């Protein structure tokens, strides 16, 4: 039977994984919300099905692996709300299932370190929804579930260069504020490593080795571009959306030891310095 990944909410990280799977003979089926997006998806070599609203019977029947990237909303997990019974039915024959969560479940640790043994303590509504979604997926009996808690994602098309070039980048300063990050290609290689060595029930943090203040990342991007470093703005004086401000409500450093020791992962981009240099080089 052809190994088939059914990917719900087939977005940025899932597409990076697809680029690793297709050359190995996998079939990848991704869900999307519109016909236009479906056409974009099939152009990458993956199959596409509309969700919600499309017929998923064949995709569910053929799936050997499941990836869930779709985030929860106030009503809960959208995939489980629509397909809980169907997924429970196929769970015993799945080889692997992965749920992409966030390190936001750990909440605020005032810049201290967290790892996979740290109890979730979200300080935002968004983080609590993720905790609830993790629990809902864990409750499905016989599902070979792996939870991946992702730090801030960057990569091609998702870096600070555009805003620095446009002069709209801001270095917002909050004392002792640090974030962890992860390049999308490292997300993909961790997922593939887990698929090759499944351990149902596992939880992994996906982040690089270099948690850092966000203003340092902006400054380094400006330096690479040979442009002036954007001025610093104290957070109390910054005009920010509630969503943007919520990211500054939490400060922590995330350990990634488990993906290295258990999955033998060597990060392509262990620091944002490596990742940003590579992104700029790829631009030519």
Backbone bond lengths (Angstrom), bond angles and torsions (degrees), N, CA, C in turn:
res aa  C-N    CA-C-N  psi(-1)  N-CA   C-N-CA  omega(-1)  CA-C   N-CA-C  phi
1 X - - - 1.471 - - 1.526 109.79 -
2 X 1.323 116.09 130.56 1.453 120.65 179.04 1.526 110.06 -63.41
3 X 1.319 115.83 133.30 1.454 118.71 176.30 1.529 108.67 -68.93
4 X 1.323 114.60 126.42 1.463 120.58 -173.06 1.517 109.75 -128.81
5 X 1.319 115.88 122.25 1.454 121.92 176.28 1.522 108.71 -97.73
6 X 1.320 116.26 122.54 1.457 122.36 171.25 1.516 107.17 -100.25
7 X 1.313 115.46 117.94 1.459 121.59 -170.96 1.518 110.25 -115.88
8 X 1.333 115.97 114.02 1.462 121.36 179.88 1.525 110.06 -91.19
9 X 1.339 115.98 127.80 1.458 119.99 -176.55 1.508 109.82 71.94
10 X 1.343 114.99 53.47 1.469 121.98 -169.10 1.528 110.26 -71.92
11 X 1.321 115.55 86.22 1.453 121.17 -175.29 1.514 113.94 -110.01
12 X 1.318 114.86 -145.54 1.467 123.13 -169.85 1.527 112.47 -58.71
13 X 1.330 117.41 -51.17 1.465 120.74 -178.10 1.518 111.22 -70.51
14 X 1.328 117.31 -40.99 1.462 120.73 -179.53 1.523 111.26 -63.66
15 X 1.310 117.11 -36.08 1.466 119.82 178.77 1.527 111.11 -68.34
16 X 1.334 116.45 -34.04 1.462 119.11 176.27 1.525 110.81 -65.69
17 X 1.332 117.51 -39.50 1.456 120.71 175.78 1.527 110.42 -65.14
18 X 1.318 117.32 -40.31 1.466 121.52 179.65 1.524 111.12 -57.03
19 X 1.318 116.54 -39.02 1.466 120.08 -179.76 1.531 111.69 -64.04
20 X 1.315 117.73 -22.34 1.470 120.78 175.54 1.524 111.70 -87.81
21 X 1.323 117.43 -32.54 1.457 120.85 -174.26 1.524 113.17 -80.07
22 X 1.316 118.05 -41.49 1.464 120.33 -173.47 1.533 112.73 -58.73
23 X 1.336 119.67 -42.18 1.471 118.38 178.44 1.527 113.64 -64.54
24 X 1.337 117.18 -17.32 1.461 120.84 178.58 1.528 112.25 -92.73
25 X 1.328 117.14 8.72 1.453 120.96 175.47 1.508 115.79 89.55
26 X 1.321 116.91 10.03 1.455 120.64 178.51 1.524 110.74 -72.67
27 X 1.313 114.96 156.45 1.450 122.69 165.34 1.520 106.75 -104.60
28 X 1.319 116.53 131.86 1.458 121.87 178.52 1.523 108.32 -121.74
29 X 1.329 115.58 128.91 1.461 121.95 176.34 1.517 107.23 -120.23
30 X 1.319 116.08 120.14 1.452 120.48 -179.30 1.508 111.87 -112.00
31 X 1.319 116.12 145.90 1.457 119.49 175.84 1.524 109.65 -92.90
32 X 1.315 114.92 148.17 1.455 121.33 177.24 1.519 107.75 -149.58
33 X 1.332 116.39 165.23 1.458 120.00 -171.16 1.530 114.00 -93.54
34 X 1.339 118.81 -13.97 1.457 119.99 -173.78 1.513 111.11 -142.02
35 X 1.321 116.10 160.25 1.459 121.10 177.90 1.523 111.61 -65.58
36 X 1.330 117.13 -35.81 1.460 119.64 178.09 1.522 110.77 -62.67
37 X 1.323 116.32 -44.51 1.467 120.02 178.13 1.525 110.89 -66.58
38 X 1.325 116.92 -33.52 1.462 120.46 178.31 1.521 110.44 -63.12
39 X 1.330 117.19 -40.33 1.458 120.82 178.38 1.532 110.79 -64.13
40 X 1.327 117.08 -39.56 1.465 120.61 176.73 1.527 110.60 -62.87
41 X 1.321 115.29 -38.65 1.458 120.38 -177.78 1.527 111.41 -68.44
42 X 1.319 116.98 -45.40 1.464 119.47 -179.57 1.526 111.27 -65.32
43 X 1.324 117.13 -26.83 1.461 120.13 177.77 1.522 112.00 -65.96
44 X 1.327 117.48 -20.30 1.465 121.19 177.99 1.527 112.55 -86.36
45 X 1.331 116.49 -4.82 1.460 120.42 -179.98 1.508 114.36 102.36
46 X 1.322 117.05 -4.08 1.460 121.05 178.75 1.526 110.06 -93.11
47 X 1.317 116.23 158.98 1.446 120.80 169.33 1.516 109.68 -81.49
48 X 1.323 116.19 162.00 1.462 119.60 -177.40 1.518 109.86 -137.20
49 X 1.330 115.87 144.40 1.454 122.31 174.41 1.523 107.97 -142.34
50 X 1.317 115.96 140.37 1.458 120.16 -179.17 1.530 109.64 -76.22
51 X 1.341 115.30 131.74 1.465 120.99 175.25 1.520 108.09 -147.97
52 X 1.318 116.39 128.35 1.471 128.22 2.05 1.530 111.52 -79.51
53 X 1.307 115.41 159.82 1.451 121.51 172.70 1.510 115.62 110.77
54 X 1.339 117.80 -19.13 1.451 120.25 -178.85 1.519 112.30 -91.40
55 X 1.337 114.76 172.44 1.466 121.19 178.84 1.529 109.09 -89.59
56 X 1.316 115.71 111.39 1.466 121.25 -176.73 1.518 112.88 -101.55
57 X 1.313 118.38 5.40 1.463 120.92 -173.98 1.523 111.97 -57.75
58 X 1.326 117.57 -48.37 1.462 120.74 -177.44 1.526 111.02 -66.43
59 X 1.325 115.97 -41.65 1.467 119.56 -179.79 1.518 110.76 -63.22
60 X 1.317 117.37 -43.34 1.459 120.65 178.41 1.525 111.40 -65.99
61 X 1.330 116.74 -36.72 1.464 120.18 -179.33 1.515 111.96 -66.82
62 X 1.340 116.89 -31.54 1.461 120.72 -175.26 1.526 113.78 -95.80
63 X 1.322 117.41 -11.60 1.465 120.24 -173.66 1.523 111.94 -67.09
64 X 1.324 115.23 130.65 1.463 121.45 169.74 1.522 110.87 -104.71
65 X 1.339 115.48 -21.70 1.457 122.62 -178.37 1.526 108.30 -137.21
66 X 1.330 114.71 149.31 1.458 121.12 -176.21 1.521 108.72 -131.14
67 X 1.335 116.67 132.50 1.461 121.52 174.64 1.519 108.54 -126.41
68 X 1.328 116.47 129.74 1.455 121.35 -178.33 1.516 108.48 -117.87
69 X 1.335 114.97 109.13 1.459 121.37 176.58 1.515 112.05 -105.54
70 X 1.338 116.92 -17.05 1.466 120.63 -177.37 1.517 110.34 -63.74
71 X 1.315 116.22 128.54 1.453 120.31 -178.10 1.516 112.65 -82.83
72 X 1.329 117.11 159.01 1.468 120.97 178.46 1.519 111.00 -75.75
73 X 1.321 114.88 163.26 1.457 121.81 172.48 1.526 107.47 -129.89
74 X 1.317 118.57 -177.94 1.469 118.74 -177.33 1.519 114.61 -58.55
75 X 1.326 117.56 -17.95 1.464 120.81 177.96 1.522 112.73 -89.61
76 X 1.338 117.56 -1.58 1.456 120.64 179.95 1.510 111.81 112.48
77 X 1.324 115.73 -162.32 1.459 121.08 -179.70 1.532 109.42 -79.01
78 X 1.333 118.93 122.56 1.465 119.99 -174.30 1.514 113.52 -67.00
79 X 1.334 117.67 -31.44 1.465 120.22 179.96 1.528 109.79 -69.67
80 X 1.313 116.62 -47.36 1.459 119.37 179.94 1.526 111.79 -68.00
81 X 1.312 116.95 -35.35 1.464 119.03 178.34 1.523 111.01 -59.46
82 X 1.326 116.73 -34.84 1.463 120.38 -177.09 1.520 113.34 -93.28
83 X 1.344 117.13 -29.85 1.470 119.10 -166.04 1.524 113.96 -134.56
84 X 1.317 117.52 20.00 1.472 119.08 -175.46 1.533 112.02 -53.75
85 X 1.318 117.97 -47.85 1.466 120.41 -177.39 1.525 111.60 -65.70
86 X 1.330 116.59 -38.91 1.470 119.97 179.23 1.524 111.07 -64.58
87 X 1.340 116.18 -42.39 1.464 119.67 -179.26 1.525 110.60 -70.30
88 X 1.323 117.29 -38.60 1.462 119.81 175.91 1.530 110.76 -61.05
89 X 1.315 116.28 -34.16 1.475 120.76 -179.35 1.525 111.57 -67.99
90 X 1.337 117.66 -40.93 1.471 119.98 -177.20 1.525 112.16 -88.91
91 X 1.338 118.15 -9.73 1.464 121.83 -174.04 1.529 113.58 -51.08
92 X 1.348 119.63 -45.22 1.468 118.66 -175.40 1.526 114.55 -64.10
93 X 1.325 118.57 -22.86 1.460 119.09 -178.14 1.529 112.94 -101.05
94 X 1.329 117.34 -3.09 1.463 119.34 175.51 1.523 110.30 -72.23
95 X 1.320 116.34 142.85 1.466 121.26 177.52 1.533 111.97 -86.70
96 X 1.336 115.84 -25.47 1.469 119.68 -173.78 1.513 108.25 -164.95
97 X 1.314 116.03 142.02 1.465 121.97 171.30 1.518 107.81 -137.04
98 X 1.321 115.88 137.60 1.455 120.82 -179.87 1.507 111.37 -126.85
99 X 1.333 116.55 132.67 1.461 121.87 176.96 1.527 108.38 -114.78
100 X 1.335 116.00 122.16 1.462 120.79 179.89 1.525 109.19 -88.45
101 X 1.317 115.30 108.01 1.455 122.96 179.90 1.526 108.18 -107.31
102 X 1.304 117.61 -155.24 1.456 122.11 -175.43 1.525 110.79 -143.10
103 X 1.317 115.81 150.91 1.464 119.79 174.30 1.527 111.31 -69.54
104 X 1.336 117.14 -6.23 1.460 120.44 174.62 1.517 113.25 -62.39
105 X 1.338 117.13 -16.51 1.468 118.86 178.83 1.529 111.63 -65.30
106 X 1.342 117.93 -21.04 1.459 119.80 -177.83 1.528 112.48 -79.86
107 X 1.324 117.47 -17.18 1.455 120.33 179.75 1.518 112.75 75.16
108 X 1.304 115.87 -154.90 1.461 122.25 -175.63 1.529 110.37 -94.57
109 X 1.341 115.86 131.17 1.469 120.57 176.82 1.525 111.20 -127.09
110 X 1.337 115.93 22.27 1.467 121.67 174.27 1.526 112.06 52.56
111 X 1.324 116.08 38.68 1.457 121.04 179.06 1.517 114.47 85.28
112 X 1.331 117.91 -0.76 1.461 121.02 179.87 1.514 112.43 -77.91
113 X 1.332 115.38 171.13 1.460 121.83 -176.26 1.529 111.31 -86.80
114 X 1.342 115.20 144.50 1.460 121.76 171.84 1.524 108.28 -129.78
115 X 1.341 115.59 154.60 1.456 121.04 171.67 1.523 108.54 -138.75
116 X 1.329 116.56 -170.72 1.461 119.85 -174.20 1.525 113.48 -67.22
117 X 1.322 117.60 -15.91 1.465 120.00 178.06 1.524 112.60 -88.35
118 X 1.340 117.25 -6.92 1.459 121.28 179.55 1.526 109.58 -71.34
119 X 1.327 118.66 124.66 1.471 119.63 -179.48 1.522 111.41 -63.42
120 X 1.326 117.74 137.54 1.465 119.40 174.83 1.528 111.14 -59.22
121 X 1.318 114.56 138.09 1.472 120.62 177.88 1.523 107.96 -150.50
122 X 1.323 117.37 64.35 1.470 119.91 -173.53 1.520 111.88 -62.92
123 X 1.328 114.85 142.95 1.462 119.90 179.74 1.521 111.42 -108.83
124 X 1.331 117.54 3.43 1.460 121.30 176.87 1.527 109.20 -126.50
125 X 1.308 115.64 158.41 1.470 120.71 176.73 1.524 110.05 -61.87
126 X 1.322 116.22 -38.67 1.460 120.54 179.45 1.528 111.14 -61.79
127 X 1.336 116.87 -41.94 1.451 120.52 177.33 1.508 112.65 -64.87
128 X 1.341 116.67 -39.02 1.461 119.93 179.06 1.522 111.27 -65.73
129 X 1.326 117.64 -36.90 1.459 120.06 177.22 1.532 110.92 -62.42
130 X 1.315 116.39 -35.47 1.465 120.06 177.03 1.525 111.26 -67.77
131 X 1.310 117.22 -42.24 1.474 120.55 176.93 1.523 110.10 -59.12
132 X 1.317 116.13 -44.56 1.464 120.69 -179.93 1.530 110.75 -64.52
133 X 1.322 116.99 -39.69 1.464 120.25 -179.96 1.528 110.97 -67.27
134 X 1.327 116.78 -41.15 1.460 119.27 176.13 1.530 110.34 -56.77
135 X 1.317 115.83 -46.56 1.468 120.19 -178.42 1.521 111.18 -63.63
136 X 1.323 117.14 -37.48 1.462 120.37 -179.67 1.526 110.91 -65.56
137 X 1.302 117.65 -39.85 1.466 120.30 177.17 1.528 111.09 -70.38
138 X 1.325 116.38 -38.30 1.466 119.78 178.83 1.523 112.22 -64.79
139 X 1.315 116.82 -22.95 1.469 120.69 -176.79 1.525 113.20 -77.80
140 X 1.332 117.68 -10.05 1.468 119.79 -179.50 1.528 108.98 -78.83
141 X 1.296 116.16 117.73 1.456 121.71 -175.86 1.529 110.55 -66.22
142 X 1.332 115.65 138.31 1.464 124.26 174.99 1.526 113.75 70.18
143 X 1.310 118.75 7.61 1.457 120.30 176.67 1.524 109.02 -80.39
144 X 1.343 118.56 122.84 1.475 120.87 -179.03 1.532 110.70 -77.77
145 X 1.335 115.39 70.07 1.454 122.09 -168.26 1.526 112.56 -85.40
146 X 1.337 114.59 138.42 1.460 123.59 171.88 1.525 106.51 -127.11
147 X 1.326 116.59 130.53 1.458 121.43 -179.85 1.524 109.02 -106.66
148 X 1.321 114.81 130.30 1.464 121.48 -179.50 1.522 108.30 -117.60
149 X 1.334 115.74 115.29 1.458 120.75 -178.94 1.526 108.34 -96.97
150 X 1.329 114.81 108.12 1.448 122.12 -171.66 1.521 111.45 -92.00
151 X 1.336 114.75 136.50 1.458 120.65 170.14 1.531 108.46 -80.01
152 X 1.329 117.22 -169.96 1.455 120.79 -179.08 1.520 111.56 -61.86
153 X 1.318 116.81 126.36 1.466 122.08 -173.36 1.524 110.60 -92.59
154 X 1.340 115.89 134.99 1.456 120.64 171.17 1.524 108.60 -140.09
155 X 1.317 116.04 170.60 1.456 121.03 -178.56 1.514 109.46 158.98
156 X 1.331 118.01 -164.13 1.465 120.08 -179.53 1.520 111.77 -55.17
157 X 1.322 115.51 127.44 1.462 120.57 -178.07 1.510 114.24 80.30
158 X 1.320 117.33 -5.15 1.465 121.54 -179.99 1.524 109.99 -134.56
159 X 1.281 115.63 67.14 1.454 121.09 177.37 1.516 109.06 -136.16
160 X 1.333 117.14 176.76 1.466 120.30 -176.50 1.519 114.60 -83.66
161 X 1.339 117.97 -3.77 1.462 119.84 -170.13 1.527 112.76 -62.97
162 X 1.336 117.69 -41.94 1.461 119.65 -176.43 1.527 111.37 -59.73
163 X 1.333 116.32 -45.18 1.459 119.15 -178.67 1.522 111.57 -69.84
164 X 1.329 117.19 -35.64 1.463 119.40 177.80 1.522 109.64 -65.05
165 X 1.335 116.96 -43.96 1.465 120.32 178.85 1.522 111.68 -63.10
166 X 1.338 116.06 -38.25 1.467 120.48 -177.61 1.522 112.73 -78.22
167 X 1.319 116.43 -9.75 1.455 119.72 -178.32 1.508 114.07 78.17
168 X 1.342 116.68 15.89 1.475 120.45 -178.91 1.525 112.90 -104.11
169 X 1.336 117.66 -3.88 1.467 120.36 178.96 1.523 109.69 -67.39
170 X 1.322 115.86 143.03 1.458 121.19 179.88 1.515 109.74 -126.68
171 X 1.311 115.85 137.37 1.456 121.31 174.30 1.531 107.20 -100.37
172 X 1.330 114.72 91.04 1.465 120.67 -177.62 1.528 108.43 -86.55
173 X 1.301 115.79 125.19 1.463 121.74 -171.78 1.525 110.71 -104.87
174 X 1.322 114.73 121.39 1.452 121.69 168.94 1.526 106.75 -131.04
175 X 1.327 118.18 119.31 1.466 120.01 -175.62 1.530 112.25 -53.53
176 X 1.326 114.35 137.13 1.470 122.82 177.01 1.532 113.52 65.00
177 X 1.336 117.79 20.12 1.463 121.40 178.37 1.526 109.71 -86.61
178 X 1.342 116.14 123.20 1.462 120.61 176.26 1.526 109.04 -136.51
179 X 1.330 115.21 146.71 1.457 122.47 175.63 1.523 108.43 -125.65
180 X 1.314 116.16 153.81 1.465 121.87 167.50 1.523 108.67 -101.78
181 X 1.329 115.76 154.22 1.458 122.18 -175.98 1.524 110.03 -135.40
182 X 1.347 115.40 167.62 1.461 120.86 176.57 1.530 108.66 -153.07
183 X 1.322 116.17 132.32 1.467 121.20 175.85 1.517 108.68 -76.39
184 X 1.327 116.47 142.43 1.465 120.36 -175.25 1.528 112.04 -60.88
185 X 1.321 118.11 -31.29 1.464 119.62 178.25 1.523 111.43 -68.27
186 X 1.317 117.25 -30.02 1.468 119.95 175.61 1.524 111.04 -74.62
187 X 1.328 117.35 -33.70 1.464 118.92 172.31 1.523 109.65 -58.28
188 X 1.324 116.40 -47.57 1.460 120.88 -177.34 1.524 111.58 -61.68
189 X 1.323 117.74 -42.46 1.463 118.20 -177.57 1.528 111.99 -70.90
190 X 1.344 117.70 -30.85 1.465 119.49 175.57 1.527 110.38 -67.73
191 X 1.322 117.36 -44.04 1.462 120.45 178.56 1.523 110.77 -59.87
192 X 1.326 117.00 -43.59 1.460 119.80 179.46 1.527 110.97 -64.71
193 X 1.328 117.16 -40.43 1.464 120.19 178.02 1.523 111.22 -61.54
194 X 1.325 116.91 -39.04 1.463 120.91 178.20 1.528 111.10 -68.31
195 X 1.319 117.31 -40.40 1.466 120.71 177.32 1.521 110.21 -59.32
196 X 1.322 116.45 -38.33 1.467 120.54 -178.93 1.524 112.48 -77.05
197 X 1.325 117.19 -22.15 1.467 121.36 -179.72 1.519 109.35 -136.17
198 X 1.329 117.42 68.29 1.469 119.79 -174.32 1.517 112.77 -66.56
199 X 1.333 114.75 145.13 1.467 122.37 171.87 1.518 107.55 -141.09
200 X 1.323 117.40 85.80 1.460 119.91 -177.48 1.523 112.11 -51.84
201 X 1.305 115.38 135.40 1.460 121.47 -176.36 1.514 113.26 97.84
202 X 1.336 117.08 -8.58 1.458 120.41 -176.59 1.520 111.81 -70.56
203 X 1.318 114.99 147.91 1.460 123.07 171.39 1.526 106.93 -126.90
204 X 1.341 115.81 129.91 1.464 120.55 -178.26 1.527 110.12 -127.91
205 X 1.331 115.40 137.64 1.459 120.90 168.25 1.523 108.95 -86.63
206 X 1.330 116.15 132.75 1.459 121.46 177.61 1.521 108.42 -114.30
207 X 1.317 115.22 106.18 1.459 121.67 -179.55 1.520 107.92 -159.27
208 X 1.330 116.26 167.42 1.456 119.03 178.12 1.530 110.18 -89.57
209 X 1.328 115.63 -168.71 1.472 121.04 -175.30 1.524 113.19 -92.12
210 X 1.328 117.60 2.96 1.462 119.39 -164.30 1.530 112.43 -133.81
211 X 1.334 118.02 67.12 1.468 117.96 173.13 1.520 110.16 -60.29
212 X 1.337 115.44 139.10 1.466 118.30 -172.32 1.517 110.48 -153.32
213 X 1.329 116.58 157.99 1.460 120.25 174.72 1.532 110.05 -62.92
214 X 1.323 117.99 141.49 1.468 119.54 -177.68 1.528 113.08 -62.16
215 X 1.332 116.28 -31.08 1.467 117.99 179.93 1.527 112.20 -66.34
216 X 1.335 117.36 -27.08 1.455 120.36 177.60 1.521 111.27 -68.27
217 X 1.324 116.56 -36.13 1.470 120.75 179.37 1.522 110.31 -66.17
218 X 1.323 117.30 -43.76 1.460 121.36 177.93 1.522 110.45 -62.03
219 X 1.323 116.42 -43.63 1.459 120.47 -179.37 1.528 110.89 -63.14
220 X 1.323 117.20 -40.64 1.462 120.10 179.96 1.530 110.89 -67.27
221 X 1.325 116.77 -39.58 1.463 119.69 177.26 1.519 110.83 -61.67
222 X 1.327 117.18 -42.80 1.463 120.16 177.78 1.522 111.38 -62.58
223 X 1.322 116.15 -40.42 1.465 120.34 178.66 1.521 111.00 -61.92
224 X 1.352 116.77 -43.35 1.463 119.93 178.79 1.525 111.67 -61.26
225 X 1.327 115.81 -36.48 1.466 120.70 -178.38 1.527 112.55 -82.11
226 X 1.323 116.42 -9.47 1.459 119.05 -176.91 1.512 112.96 71.33
227 X 1.337 115.85 29.17 1.458 121.31 -178.78 1.527 110.06 -112.32
228 X 1.328 117.04 160.86 1.469 119.51 179.42 1.530 111.23 -60.81
229 X 1.304 116.11 142.37 1.458 120.67 175.96 1.518 108.72 -71.05
230 X 1.328 118.05 126.34 1.470 120.21 -179.58 1.520 110.94 -56.74
231 X 1.321 116.91 145.89 1.468 119.53 -179.14 1.521 111.74 -65.87
232 X 1.310 114.96 154.05 1.463 121.01 178.50 1.521 110.43 -81.56
233 X 1.353 115.27 140.35 1.463 121.42 177.42 1.517 108.35 -127.27
234 X 1.326 118.80 118.03 1.470 119.58 175.87 1.524 110.14 -58.24
235 X 1.311 116.66 142.36 1.465 120.00 -175.51 1.527 112.27 -59.79
236 X 1.323 117.66 -31.18 1.466 120.48 179.80 1.524 111.75 -67.31
237 X 1.349 116.78 -19.92 1.462 120.46 -179.36 1.524 112.55 -103.76
238 X 1.325 117.19 -1.56 1.460 121.03 -173.98 1.524 111.24 -84.36
239 X 1.316 115.76 136.41 1.460 122.07 173.88 1.527 107.45 -88.06
240 X 1.331 116.42 107.24 1.460 121.23 -173.28 1.521 109.96 -132.87
241 X 1.327 115.55 149.39 1.460 120.18 173.12 1.531 108.82 -70.55
242 X 1.323 117.39 157.75 1.471 118.98 175.94 1.526 112.38 -56.34
243 X 1.340 117.57 -37.10 1.460 120.50 178.76 1.522 110.91 -63.65
244 X 1.332 116.57 -47.28 1.460 120.08 179.60 1.521 111.27 -62.84
245 X 1.322 115.97 -41.88 1.468 119.09 -178.98 1.534 111.43 -65.48
246 X 1.334 116.37 -31.01 1.460 119.03 -178.48 1.526 111.71 -64.48
247 X 1.334 116.80 -29.16 1.460 118.96 178.73 1.527 111.82 -66.36
248 X 1.318 116.06 -26.61 1.461 120.27 179.69 1.526 112.00 -86.49
249 X 1.332 116.77 0.22 1.463 119.95 178.87 1.516 111.94 -77.47
250 X 1.333 116.34 -13.34 1.467 120.83 -176.39 1.520 110.23 -128.01
251 X 1.312 116.10 139.16 1.459 122.14 177.67 1.523 108.36 -137.14
252 X 1.311 116.11 124.80 1.476 119.82 -179.75 1.519 110.10 -162.14
253 X 1.308 114.28 159.62 1.459 122.79 172.09 1.521 107.51 -112.52
254 X 1.320 117.36 130.20 1.461 121.95 -172.52 1.526 109.71 -108.71
255 X 1.314 115.92 129.08 1.471 120.98 177.98 1.529 110.48 -84.30
256 X 1.338 115.11 143.96 1.468 121.44 179.78 1.524 112.29 -120.56
257 X 1.333 116.72 21.25 1.469 121.15 -173.89 1.526 112.18 -57.78
258 X 1.327 117.95 -36.75 1.459 120.67 -172.05 1.528 112.15 -65.93
259 X 1.320 118.15 -40.55 1.475 118.37 -179.58 1.525 111.03 -65.72
260 X 1.318 116.64 -27.68 1.459 120.02 179.37 1.526 110.89 -77.96
261 X 1.331 116.72 -45.77 1.459 120.20 -174.79 1.521 112.35 -76.91
262 X 1.344 117.33 -39.17 1.461 120.17 -174.69 1.523 113.15 -91.01
263 X 1.331 116.61 -36.65 1.459 120.15 -176.49 1.529 112.84 -105.50
264 X 1.333 116.35 0.79 1.476 122.29 177.63 1.524 112.05 56.43
265 X 1.319 116.39 37.53 1.458 121.50 -179.83 1.527 110.09 -84.09
266 X 1.315 115.44 132.58 1.458 122.38 167.98 1.518 107.03 -111.21
267 X 1.301 116.71 116.72 1.456 120.15 -174.69 1.525 111.28 -64.24
268 X 1.331 115.84 136.82 1.464 120.31 173.03 1.526 110.23 -68.48
269 X 1.337 114.91 -35.37 1.461 120.62 -174.35 1.532 108.87 -131.49
270 X 1.341 117.16 81.46 1.470 120.37 -176.14 1.527 114.31 -70.11
271 X 1.337 117.27 -12.65 1.454 121.63 178.06 1.522 108.97 -140.75
272 X 1.326 115.59 155.11 1.463 118.56 174.67 1.520 111.06 -62.76
273 X 1.333 118.17 -24.05 1.464 120.29 174.66 1.530 110.34 -59.23
274 X 1.334 116.39 -47.04 1.465 120.87 179.06 1.525 110.92 -64.66
275 X 1.326 116.07 -45.06 1.448 120.75 -176.04 1.528 112.47 -65.19
276 X 1.321 117.41 -44.48 1.455 119.76 -178.61 1.530 111.83 -69.68
277 X 1.335 116.60 -37.25 1.470 118.18 175.41 1.519 110.58 -60.51
278 X 1.347 116.94 -42.24 1.457 120.30 -179.37 1.526 111.89 -66.85
279 X 1.331 117.22 -39.13 1.459 119.94 178.63 1.530 110.95 -63.23
280 X 1.312 116.28 -42.08 1.464 119.66 -179.59 1.521 110.49 -67.91
281 X 1.329 116.97 -40.45 1.459 120.29 177.77 1.523 111.25 -62.03
282 X 1.341 116.82 -38.63 1.461 120.88 -179.62 1.528 111.74 -66.66
283 X 1.323 116.69 -24.85 1.459 119.87 177.25 1.529 111.50 -71.75
284 X 1.328 115.45 -16.14 1.463 118.72 179.61 1.499 113.06 84.39
